[in-house]
């Protein structure tokens, strides 16, 4: 049977009019060709006009408050007490990526980016199964700042700085061992694979971001467990864990989690200032705000992979707003579609809504926003960008590690000013932050555990970051909401 043509499908006769004529077919009794207007008369109405909404307003709000889980619960853990589940059960040895201390920084960076891993394990030689350190995007951020002359050594670290400069002058590759000596921000924690999840939650709730999992009684690594991996597991299998599942319906305000002490950067500031701020404060991500503190974007340590080509160096002197546009363009090219992930919630968002966003965006933090402030563009002009005194790297210093992110056309001027962005329509005014540490700390306390104070861990990470190579920190200028445009970095 021949399939109907597109003309036949468009010319279905109206049931309410016997005089209608099939469009595209002539009648033996009438030679009049039907006009377009006539063909619309008596046309049956669209069934969509009479269709009832799929969800009522109440049902839609319910869906927002209690979103479905991102994946299917693993039957392996059905009806098991989560406190008896071993940490090794959540790890896959196939996910491990290794480098050696003598590996070059460029080779390690290429492996980090091309493998899609968030962290590399560092060992002494290739036959070893024990790890002694890690290399991640925070290490890459610090090395990038060092290689471009943005970090200045204090007296204690001057010999290290001088040694690296001499190796670069001689044309030798910089080994990972030397790059790691620039600073050690993330503690190296291990747990045996047989340890149960209570140990992991207690450690994570104290502010540790990842744990290396080893075989019982040995130093042989079998996996890496991160905060995000554990939160995702508890979210997808929440029905099996009543203590934790009962918390999801409460709002972040009711639970009292998160912090109102936020650190942000104005979108008109240079990208290098944002990266130095993240390095000094030991942060994995930073909200970008407009002149009224409305959240207009987000920059994370992972985004520095877009800066690993020497051709991308001009981005460091361009604005944070421009870099956000590069991030979004790159995601669009990689994913084949526009991408604008949302990294914000409000104080009345449920914990379920917050966790669902963290899992979906693979973020470590969600910015808490209040009602947006008016964008006073007519009366509030963006501040002039100051040119801080920076000692640039010598011309013989090695180029940035080369990898293969998409080549982004660079511009010497920002495409748009933060004061001109509709930040009020994007999110709202920055009021706080909720992190994976805050959530896992809540889970630990609700389960009767006693995690260490995560604020103390943050202070230790900040001291380690800001004092390792940079003179001074932003402690003296920190306020409840710190904008780098109002803080001067000590040199």
Order of alpha helices (4+ residues) and beta strands (2+ residues): alpha-alpha-alpha-beta-alpha-beta-beta-alpha-alpha-alpha-beta-alpha-beta-beta-alpha-alpha-alpha-beta-alpha-beta-beta-alpha-beta-alpha-beta-alpha-beta-alpha-alpha-beta
